[in-house]
């Protein structure tokens, strides 16, 4: 058991994070998991095993708290093999009607917290000359829907960050994957995980129609959190994992359609594009 990989999972008290932590523990891995409330996390997981499970209360907006949690993990388990930046939440609404502070707050959690966790685990993984960083993005970071502009911006940032980070740390035998799911049957569309701003402005029909459709889909999403967790565990055991991993049929369809459209657009505008260079 002492040779099993050590996972560090943020946002582990509900949704995919909780499902993943339970499955990891069921499969013999050692897990350090973070939440705003360690006691609630322990109760949700339902396991008291100090040799394999370390629940921690961590404020991901506080770099010192992140530092402390990483040190606690190393003290408890001696190493850190897989990091899953799962903490985050959604935001739906028109840009005009979302308060500026709300925009700042979601960037702090969805983007800056991810960056700060990675910044603090990299020295450990470099010393080990091994590790896998899994950042939870969203298909919305590549193919957004009306009314999700701010959320999509955070997930696009996570994707771009992960892409370049993968290039930066490849020489240290550290893998980086951004996982970009479509709709999964978690609590993502509930009040605990979604900041929803109902539009009062006349018009914005596409936004309102999309919001109505998404909210009606709560609890009916096709994505299976247990299957996703199995895939993440397998991903961490893969010697050549992808940088991008989309999850869900909807994610595949939306991504494929956009790639075709982007390719066609680039080719159509090719002469204009290359004409910007010096002759």
For each residue, the residues with C-beta under 8 A, 3 or more apart:
1: 4 28 30 51 52
2:
3:
4: 1 28 29 30
5: 29 30 81 82 236
6: 29 30 31 32 73 77 78 79 80 81 82
7: 24 29 30 31 32 81 82 83 84 236
8: 31 32 33 34 69 70 73 80 82 83 84 117 121
9: 12 17 20 21 24 31 32 33 34 83 84 86
10: 17 33 34 58 60 84 85 86 87 113 117
11: 14 15 17 34 35 86 87 88
12: 9 17 18 20 21 33 34 35 41 45 55 86
13: 17 18 35 36 37 40 41 44
14: 11 17 18 44 186 187 192 193
15: 11 18 19 86 186 187 188 193 225
16: 19 20 86 136 184 186 225 228 229
17: 9 10 11 12 13 14 20 21 33 84 86 87
18: 12 13 14 15 21 22 44 45
19: 15 16 22 23 186 225 226 228 229
20: 9 12 16 17 23 24 84 86 228 229 232 233
21: 9 12 17 18 24 25 31 33 45
22: 18 19 25 26 45 46
23: 19 20 26 27 226 229 230 233
24: 7 9 20 21 27 29 31 229 233
25: 21 22 28 29 31 45 47 49 52 53
26: 22 23
27: 23 24 233
28: 1 4 25 52
29: 4 5 6 7 24 25 52 233
30: 1 4 5 6 7 51 52 53 54 77
31: 6 7 8 9 21 24 25 52 53 54
32: 6 7 8 9 54 56 69 72 73 76 77 80
33: 8 9 10 12 17 21 41 45 53 54 55 56
34: 8 9 10 11 12 41 56 57 58 60 69 87
35: 11 12 13 38 40 41 55 56 57 58
36: 13 57 58 59
37: 13 40 41 57
38: 35 41 42 55 56 57
39: 42 43 55 57
40: 13 35 37 43 44
41: 12 13 33 34 35 37 38 44 45 55
42: 38 39 45 47 48 55
43: 39 40 46
44: 13 14 18 40 41
45: 12 18 21 22 25 33 41 42 53 55
46: 22 43
47: 25 42 52 53
48: 42 53
49: 25 52 53
50: 53 54 76
51: 1 30
52: 1 25 28 29 30 31 47 49
53: 25 30 31 33 45 47 48 49 50
54: 30 31 32 33 50 72 73 76 77
55: 12 33 35 38 39 41 42 45
56: 32 33 34 35 38 69 72
57: 34 35 36 37 38 39
58: 10 34 35 36 65 66 68 69
59: 36 62 65
60: 10 34 65 66 87 109 113 116 117
61: 108 109 112 113
62: 59 65 66
63: 66 67 116 120
64: 67 68
65: 58 59 60 62 68 69
66: 58 60 62 63 69 70 113 116 117 120
67: 63 64 70 71 120
68: 58 64 65 71 72
69: 8 32 34 56 58 65 66 72 73
70: 8 66 67 73 74 80 120 121 124
71: 67 68 74 75
72: 32 54 56 68 69 75 76
73: 6 8 32 54 69 70 76 77 80
74: 70 71 77 78 79 80 124
75: 71 72
76: 32 50 54 72 73
77: 6 30 32 54 73 74 80
78: 6 74
79: 6 74 124 128
80: 6 8 32 70 73 74 77 83 121 124 125 128 131
81: 5 6 7 128 130 131 132 236
82: 5 6 7 8 131 132 133 134 236
83: 7 8 9 80 117 118 121 131 132 133 134
84: 7 8 9 10 17 20 134 136 232
85: 10 113 114 117 118 133 134 135 136 158
86: 9 10 11 12 15 16 17 20 136
87: 10 11 17 34 60 109 113 114
88: 11 109 110 113 114 136 154
89: 106 109 110 193 194 195
90: 148 151 188 189 193 194 195
91: 98 102 103 106 148 150 151 154 194 195 196 197
92: 147 148 151 194 195 196 197 211 214
93: 97 98 147 150 195 196 197 198 199 207
94: 97 98 147 197 199 201 204 207
95: 98 149 150
96: 201
97: 93 94 197 199 200 201
98: 91 93 94 95 102 103 150 197
99: 102 103
100: 103 104
101: 104 105
102: 91 98 99 105 106 195 197
103: 91 98 99 100 106 107 150
104: 100 101 107 108
105: 101 102 108 109
106: 89 91 102 103 109 110 150 151 154 195
107: 103 104 110 111 112 153 154 157
108: 61 104 105 111 112 113
109: 60 61 87 88 89 105 106 112 113
110: 88 89 106 107 113 114 151 154 155 157 158
111: 107 108 114 115 154 157 158 161
112: 61 107 108 109 115 116
113: 10 60 61 66 85 87 88 108 109 110 116 117
114: 85 87 88 110 111 117 118 135 158 161
115: 111 112 118 119 161
116: 60 63 66 112 113 119 120
117: 8 10 60 66 83 85 113 114 120 121
118: 83 85 114 115 121 122 133 135 165
119: 115 116 122
120: 63 66 67 70 116 117 123
121: 8 70 80 83 117 118 124 125 131 133
122: 118 119 125 126 169 174
123: 120 126 127
124: 70 74 79 80 121 127 128 131
125: 80 121 122 128 129 130 131 133 169 172 174
126: 122 123 129 169 172 174
127: 123 124
128: 79 80 81 124 125 131
129: 125 126 172 173
130: 81 125 173 174
131: 80 81 82 83 121 124 125 128 172 173 174 175
132: 81 82 83 174 175 176 177 235 236 241
133: 82 83 85 118 121 125 162 165 169 174 175 176 177
134: 82 83 84 85 176 177 178 179 232 235 236
135: 85 114 118 158 161 162 176 177 178 179
136: 16 84 85 86 88 158 178 179 181
137: 141 155 158 159 162 178 179 180
138: 141 151 152 155 180 181 182
139: 142 143 180 181 182 246 248 250 251 254 255
140: 143 144 145 148 151 152 155
141: 137 138 144 152 154 155 156 157 158 159 180
142: 139 156 159 180 254 255 258
143: 139 140 254 255 257 258
144: 140 141 148 149 152
145: 140 148 152 210 214
146: 206 207 209 210
147: 92 93 94 199 204 206 207 208 210 211
148: 90 91 92 140 144 145 151 152 210
149: 95 144 152 153
150: 91 93 95 98 103 106 153 154
151: 90 91 92 106 110 138 140 148 154 155
152: 138 140 141 144 145 148 149 155 156
153: 107 149 150 156 157
154: 88 91 106 107 110 111 141 150 151 157 158
155: 110 137 138 140 141 151 152 158 159 180
156: 141 142 152 153 159 160
157: 107 110 111 141 153 154 160 161
158: 85 110 111 114 135 136 137 141 154 155 161 162 178
159: 137 141 142 155 156 162 163 178 180 244
160: 156 157 163 164
161: 111 114 115 135 157 158 164 165
162: 133 135 137 158 159 165 166 176 177 178 243
163: 159 160 166 167 178 243 244
164: 160 161 167 168
165: 118 133 161 162 168 169 176
166: 162 163 169 170 175 176 177 243
167: 163 164 170
168: 164 165
169: 122 125 126 133 165 166 172 174 176
170: 166 167 173 174
171:
172: 125 126 129 131 169
173: 129 130 131 170
174: 122 125 126 130 131 132 133 169 170
175: 131 132 133 166 241
176: 132 133 134 135 162 165 166 169 243
177: 132 133 134 135 162 166 235 241 242 243 244 245
178: 134 135 136 137 158 159 162 163 243 244 245
179: 134 135 136 137 232 235 245 247
180: 137 138 139 141 142 155 159 244 245 246 247 251 255
181: 136 138 139 184 223 228 246 247 248 251
182: 138 139 222 223 246 247 248 249 250 251 254
183: 188 217 221 222 223 248 250
184: 16 181 188 221 223 224 225 228 247 248
185: 219 220 221 222 223 224 225
186: 14 15 16 19 193 221 225
187: 14 15 190 192 193
188: 15 90 183 184 193 194 221
189: 90 193 194 214 215 217 218 221
190: 187 193 194 218
191: 194 196
192: 14 187
193: 14 15 89 90 186 187 188 189 190
194: 89 90 91 92 188 189 190 191
195: 89 90 91 92 93 102 106
196: 91 92 93 191 211 215
197: 91 92 93 94 97 98 102
198: 93 211
199: 93 94 97 147 204 207 208 211
200: 97
201: 94 96 97 204
202:
203:
204: 94 147 199 201 207 208
205: 208 209
206: 146 147 209 210
207: 93 94 146 147 199 204 210 211
208: 147 199 204 205 211 212
209: 146 205 206 212 213
210: 145 146 147 148 206 207 213 214
211: 92 147 196 198 199 207 208 214 215
212: 208 209 215 216
213: 209 210 216 217
214: 92 145 189 210 211 217 218
215: 189 196 211 212 218
216: 212 213 220
217: 183 189 213 214 220 221
218: 189 190 214 215 221
219: 185
220: 185 216 217
221: 183 184 185 186 188 189 217 218
222: 182 183 185 248 249 250
223: 181 182 183 184 185 227 228 247 248
224: 184 185 227 228
225: 15 16 19 184 185 186 228 229
226: 19 23 229 230
227: 223 224 230 231
228: 16 19 20 181 184 223 224 225 231 232 247
229: 16 19 20 23 24 225 226 232 233
230: 23 226 227 233 234
231: 227 228 234 235 245 247
232: 20 84 134 179 228 229 235 236
233: 20 23 24 27 29 229 230 236 237
234: 230 231 237 238
235: 132 134 177 179 231 232 238 241 245
236: 5 7 81 82 132 134 232 233 241
237: 233 234
238: 234 235 241
239:
240:
241: 132 175 177 235 236 238 245
242: 177 245
243: 162 163 166 176 177 178
244: 159 163 177 178 180
245: 177 178 179 180 231 235 241 242
246: 139 180 181 182 251 252 255
247: 179 180 181 182 184 223 228 231 251
248: 139 181 182 183 184 222 223 251 252
249: 182 222 252 253
250: 139 182 183 222 253 254
251: 139 180 181 182 246 247 248 254 255
252: 246 248 249 255 256
253: 249 250 256 257
254: 139 142 143 182 250 251 257 258
255: 139 142 143 180 246 251 252 258 259
256: 252 253 259 260
257: 143 253 254 260 261
258: 142 143 254 255 261 262
259: 255 256 262 263
260: 256 257 263 264
261: 257 258 264 265
262: 258 259 265 266
263: 259 260 266 267
264: 260 261 267 268
265: 261 262 268 269
266: 262 263 269 270 273
267: 263 264 270
268: 264 265
269: 265 266 272 273
270: 266 267 273 274
271: 274 275
272: 269 275 276
273: 266 269 270 276
274: 270 271 277
275: 271 272
276: 272 273
277: 274
278:
279:
